[in-house]
Structure formats: structure tokens, C-alpha cells
Amino acid sequence: MQRPYPLDPRLTGIAIAFQNRELIADQVMPRVPVGKSTFKWLEYDFAEGVTLPITIVGRKGRPTEVEFTAQEKNGGTEDHGLDDVIPNDDLADLPAGSGIDPLGQATEGLTNLIALGREVRVAALVQDSANFNHSDTLSGTDQFDDAGSDPGALILDAIGTPLVRPNIAVTSLAVYNVLRRHPKIVSALNGSGSTNGMVSRQALAEYLELDEILVGAGFINTAKPGQTPVYARVWGKSFTLLRRAPIVTAKGEPSWGFTAEFGGKVAKQIPEPKLGLRGATRVRVGESVGEIVQSKEAAYQLLAAIS
């Protein structure tokens, strides 16, 4: 009889070390440790930084007083976790010296699903126009997959619009593959007049004067369990420009968004003596996180970048 074999004694270490390289949520909304499940974060009024007061001072006058403020807001983390129950009979039936680690494999599988859930949440925030002061929906000859469009000029104009300049871009693999092959992009970067070929991600980021272009390649099955799988790209068809501070914090230099993390990752074994004739072992993996959109001004969203 075929049985699932998934896990390892050092479950927490596995959960922390496991990385799905297809997922980019931690780079889009970096993790910020918080001491409690409820916390405070700051939202800044950028108008204060561009409203010029009177600076001239009379011989016996006083300089104009200004004050910089920030609105303190409440935030909270939510618990996200999954279990996998492994019958003790399955553990006992493992061939000697097989090297199979049911508990370790289960930890990896659960960690991957927890990370995918976070990826979907972050992607939903990035693709929600309510989280941006600046958002456009492209159509027709403005879309990147139209050979007559000029995505480079469009993106550079978008970068220059917010009061806080974006320094990274976030998009899906589908949009990125169209953008890196666009004839105007290829011609501008190759310098030879050729419109064939493609450009590297680093070259494209330098051309757009961005620190990084994050490309989400993840898929999710939107069908219900047991039904024929229906796959959809997690990151859709948007191209979004975001500000990510060099050091992301809840109360420091603003970024478009961050993730509050309370207590680190959880991975443990729980005995289940009442399950099965000889009992079972429950593997639990989870984390307590809260995704926060910190500054709607520090970004520019381009929806429907491709048709």
C-alpha cells in the first residue's frame, strides 16, 4: 500500500531553512519582527516635506517653526498554520536505512503551502488599486504586448510621478517575458538597432534606474479539492513600481509595505494517541504575520500591462 512519507526531527530548522525560490512575497513586503501580536506603525504625511515655509529671517526675528508629524496606527498579526497527521504504523513500516524522513518531508510540504498562501495575500495587495495613490489600467497600444507601445517611456514616467520615488518593480513572469523581448527595449539596450532577442533582468533594471525587478513565477490551483486543476498565475498581468526602504521598519523610512512577524516560524510534533490503532503524530507548521501597506504614495501601479 502506498503511503505518504513527509518529515524530520529538527522541524523548526527545516521550516526556517526551506525556501521556494519561485515565491517573492518576502522581497516585496519584507518581514519586520514585532514584540507582540499587536503593534504600532507610522504613516507619514508627505505633503509636509514639499510644503515650503518662509525661510527668510529678519535681523531680530525668529525663524519660522515647522513640525514634522506622523500618524501612529494600530496593526496586528494573524496566525497561519497547517497540520499533517502521520499514523505511527507508517513510521514503523519504514525500511531500515531507507533515509526516508516522514516528519521532515511533511514540514517542507506544509511550509511550502504556508508560503504560497502568503504569496497569494501579498500579490492580492499589490494588485488592489485601493492600496495606491497612483494607478492606471493599460489598454490597446499602451499594453506591453503591442509592438507599437513604448513601455520604457511609460514606466519611466510612472517612476517620476509619486512624491516618493519607487526603486523596485514587481511583476509576473508572463509580463516580464513580454517586456524583455519588446522591440523598443531590445533596441535601446543593444544599441545596434536590432529589435530581435531579449535583455537580462539586470540590464532592464539598470535601464529603468531601478534597484531590482522582482518576477513572480508562482501558480495556484483555483479549483476545489478533487476537481480538475485550474491553474492561474499568482501575480496576474500587472507591473507595479514600489518604494522599498534600504532598512524596512514599522516606524522608520517609509516603504510601500512591510510584513510584521511575531515570534518566528512554528514547527512541532504533537502526539495523537486516539488516532488509528497505534496512534499517530501530528506535524504543525505556521507563523504569525500581518501584511501592512505603509505608504500608498510610494508606488505606481500599472494594471493590464499585457492583454
N, C-alpha and C positions, 0 to 999 in steps of 0.2 A: 504494500500500500504506500502510495506517495504521500510524504508529509512535509510540511514547511519547516525549514531549519533556519531560524534567524537571530543570534545574539552573543555577547562577550562579558566576562566578569567585570571589566572596567567600563561600565556602561556610560558613566558621565564623561569619561575621557573620549569615548567613541563619539558621543553626541556632540562634544565640543569640536573634535577634530574633523568630523565628517563635513565635507563641502561638496555641494553640487555646483560645478563651475558654470552651469547654464543659467544660474539664478543671480540677479544683480540687486536685489532689494537692499542689502546691507550697504551697497555703494551709493544707491540713490538716496536713502534715508538712513544715514549711519547711526549706529547704536550709541546711546549715551547712558551710562549707568546712573541710576537714581537710588536713593537710600530707602525709599518707601514706595508702596504701590500707588500712592497719591503724591503729587509733586507740583511745583510751581515752574512756570516758564514765562519768558518775556516776549512780548510783541511790541516792536518799535514803530514810532511814527516817523516815517522817512521825510515827511514834509519839513520837520524841524531842521534837518540837515541841509535843506536847499532854500530855506526862507532867510533872506539876508537882512539882518538888523542894521541899524545906524551904527557905523563904526567910528565916526569922527568924534574926537573928544576935545572939548573946549579947554582953555588954559586952566580954569578952576572947576571944570566939570567932572562928571563921573562917567566912566564907560557904561554903555548900555549893558544891562544884565540879561543874560539868557539862561534858560534852563532846559536840559535835555531829559525827557521823560520816556518811560516805557510802561506799558500796561501789563501788570502781572496777571497771568491766567492760570487756572487750575487744570491739571492733567491727571490722567490715571492710566495704569496698565491693566491689561486683561490677561487672564490665564488661557493659554492654548496648549492642549495636550491630547495625546492618543495612547491607547493601550493595545498590546498584543498578548494573548494568553497562549502559553505553550504547555501542553499536557506533559506531566512528568514521564509518562510512558515514551513520548517522543525523545526526551532527553536520554532515557535509559537505553533506547534502541540504537543509539549512535554507534557505528562501528568503531572499535578501538583503533586509535591512531588515525582516524579519518581527518582530523583537523577541522571538522565542521563545528561551528560555534553558533548554535541557535540563538542565544541571547544577544550576542554581538550583532548578528545579521538583523535581528528584529529591531535593535536600537538604530541601526543605519536606516532601515526602511521607514521607521516611524519618524526619525529626524528629517528624512527627505520630504515626507508628507507635511510635516510641520513647516518646513522651509518653503514648500510650494504654496501652502496656504498664506504665508506671509508675503510671498511674491505676488500673489493674486491681489491681496489687500493693498499693497503699495502701488501696483500697476493701476488699480482702480482709482486711487487718489491722484496719480499722475494724469489719468485720462478724464478726470472730472473737471469741467470748466469752472465749477464753483470754487475751486482751490486756486484760481489765478485771477489777477487783475488784468492780465493781457492774454487774450485768446482769440485765435482765428480758425475758421474751418476752410480749408483749401478746396478748390473745385476747378474743373476744366483745365485750362492751360497753365494754372499755377501749381498743379499737382506734380510731384517729382517724376512720375512715370510718363509725363508728357514731354516729348523730346524738345518742344519749344519753350518749356519753362526755364526759369533761371533760379534754381534752388539756392545757389551760393549767395546771390544778392538778397533773396528773400530772407534767408537765415541771418545774414549779417545785419539787415535792417531790424530784424526781431531782437537780436542781441543788444542793439543800441537803444531799444525802446524803454525797458524798465529803469527805474531810478537806481536799482541795484543790479549791476551787470551780471548776467549769468556766466558761468565759467565751465559748465559741463552740459552735454546733451544726452538725452535718454530716448531710445527708440527701439523698435523691434528689428529682428534680423531681416524681415521682409522689406521694411523701409530702407534699412541700411544697404542692402544689396542693390536696390534701385539707385540710391543716391551715389554710391561709389562707382557705378557704371554710367552715370549721367554724362552725356557727351560734353556739356559745358564744364563740368567738374574735371573730367579726364583731360580736356584740352587745356584748362587753366593750370593744372598741376604738372602735366607732362611737358608743357612749354614747346612742343614740336608741332602744334596744330592738329595732331591726331585726336580723333574723338572715339577711338576704339580702345578697349582694355578696361582696367579698373585701377583704383587707387587704394592705398593702405589706410587703415583706420588712423594711424598716427599722422600720416600726411594730410588726411582730411581734417583732423583736429587742429593741426598747425595752420592750415589754410583758413579755417574759420576762427582762429585765435581762441581755441577752447583748450582747457587742460585735459579733457578726456571726453570720449564718446562711449557711452555705455550701451551695449547692444543686448537686449533680452531675447534669448532664443527658446525660452520655455514654452511648452504646450500644456493644456489642461483638457481633460476629458469632461465635456459638459453633459454627457448622457447619465442617466440614473444607473446605479449598480445593477448589473445583469443585462442591461440593454446594449445594443451595438454601439461601440465607442464613437463619439463625435468629438473630434479634436479641434481646438481653437487656440490661436496664439494668445498668450497671456498679455503681451504688450501691444496688441492691436495694430493700428495704422497711423499712430501719432508720432510726431517728432517734437520733443519738448526740451526747452532750454532752461536750466536751473542754476541757481547760485548755491554752491556748497562751500562753506567756510573752510579755511585750512585746518582749523580745530573746531569741530562741531560740538556745541554745548547748548544747554537749555536756556542759559542766561548770558551768553557771550555774543560774539559777532553773528548776526543772523544768517541762517541758511533758508532755502525754501522749506526744508523739512528735516526732521530727525526722528529717531526711534528711541523712546525711553525704555530701558531694560532694567527690570528689578530682579536681583537675585541670581542671575545667570541661568544656564540651562539645567533642567532637571532630568535625570535618568536613573531609574532604580528598579529593583526586583521586589515584587510583593507576593508572598506565598498565598496560594488559593487551594486550601486543603479540601474544600467542598466540591471542587470541580473534577469530574472524572473519578474513576475508581481509586486511583493512586494520587489524586491531587494534580495541581498544575502550578506554573509560575507565571505571574503577570508582569510584563515589562511595560513600564510607563515612561514616556518621554514628553517633555513640554518646556514651556518658557512663559515668562510674564513680560509682555511688551505692550507699548502703546505708540502708534504712529501719529506724529504731530506735524501739521502744516504750520510752520512758524512764520513765514512771510510770503503772502500772496503776491507782493510786489516784486520779489526777487526771482522772477521767472517769466517765460513766454511760452505759450502752448500753441502748437500747430496741429490741429486735428485733420484727419483725412489727408495725410501727406501723400498717400497713393490711393488710387481708385480701387 
